[in-house]
């Protein structure tokens, strides 16, 4: 097939361009295709892991209902070992901590909670810190509990943190500080929160009074 001069010039320019940049373009395309294939493989692997972890978590729930601490710890360990990148690993560790605590195995409970503190996302870390502080309170490790509660928490956990601080401070017989913590907890709680009544009872039990809303907010700001 014959080409006119303009077409021949375009073909020559294309050949020159491809000779100069062809390898680079092919390299970029190959990298992009490999990245896309890797992403699809990762997504498929994550979905598979989530399904498998969910099945194990169901077994863990059965062990919890049966109060089988040994089985619960074993299943939680399997989930964390095989599927530590899933949310089920954090949920399993929290559940295993509870069954260990109920079995008076505080060492295991602390280890499970610490795993979530070290590896969990913000929300699960906060839950683990609160529960770990409760275990430390039971062990009378008051300074360690307060240190943990003074760590960074998401804003939505402000009430729970202040409430737990109040419990630790009462145990230390620091009554004035405990009252302030309970007031701060009330200030951070929604008026319909079912936990308000318990905090009010604890506050009144140590000689405190439930303040007006504006006073509570001021006390919370000073806490």
BELZI-V218729 format. One record per helix or strand of 3 or more residues. SS is the DSSP state (~ for helix, > for strand). FROM is the first residue (numbers start at 0). TO is the last residue. If there is no record, write none. Layout:
ss->{SS & SS}
from->{FROM & FROM}
to->{TO & TO}
This chain:
ss->{~ & ~ & ~ & ~ & ~ & ~ & ~ & ~ & ~ & ~}
from->{4 & 68 & 86 & 105 & 121 & 141 & 154 & 174 & 195 & 212}
to->{64 & 81 & 101 & 118 & 137 & 148 & 170 & 187 & 204 & 221}
